[in-house]
């Protein structure tokens, strides 16, 4: 018995996921939802999905089982709580929320309703993170002592278009969100490897002076386009996170991790595994390179040529054996992560299992960034990071 799922927010990002939810063998029906009637019509015709809904409230009033949120990123927290309280499972694009109150409300709703919440954090299935999780389980790092991760994305690389799409005529008011309100691509890389949590932070921000004045006046009262934070972790290690939106760089989401026995380094020159005794020095670029489809049909977001019987845009380290055959030839993205995220969520709902990137783990990805921004506003003051508690260890979804 499959689930009936509503997809809320039919912008460009959702278009990657609609074909995957529709094709998954654990999904019986997909309903498309957006406030904009033209978006509903276009997506309905494009994907061959007849049933639509005009609002989240309308969708919550139906008997569907689950809701996937692809709305503006500052809306995710309240909308997730609304859907959970309506007795729906929730998949949310990042970030999960932008305040402690929003995260606590989601956790309370999960606890009280027994419904599943999962954050669609793409870095969780990046090839480098999959590789490092395996080496950590093998104890190849020894004790982790230091890690660093970063998300470099300059405004000139598509962010203006995204901000205008999300914010409409008043896009400037929402465009200046603090970079540390969007840290999960970075923090999740480290925390999903070690299982530690961030306990204290000191963060500094770079005040922006660009002529567009996005950071001079915004609803967030945020002056920083770049923020850099140093964290203490519960396992005794330290970590540095950079979230930069003004940077002369082509863009990157990556991680480096140093242990007492072995280390993983990733920079513009490539990725490498090294050991202290010099016995191992392995270039990992070939293992991390995602295979791309040779041809596409009807545009970039639609089905690619499926008759070659392969899962597209995946790297050799990806565990493709666990993906549904129905995903072969379908779109993928963010270093091969999309298909794994959809599969995690649907299987968790069908089986009643706790998925990775559940609310407790999602909170540990985002709360350090929220507190880091408070530190930056206080000139780098060292602050304690609250925690919502440990994720459940029983009844976990198997993903390997």
Order of alpha helices (4+ residues) and beta strands (2+ residues): beta-alpha-beta-alpha-beta-alpha-beta-alpha-beta-alpha-beta-alpha-beta-alpha-alpha-alpha-beta-beta-beta-beta-beta-beta-beta-alpha-alpha-alpha-beta
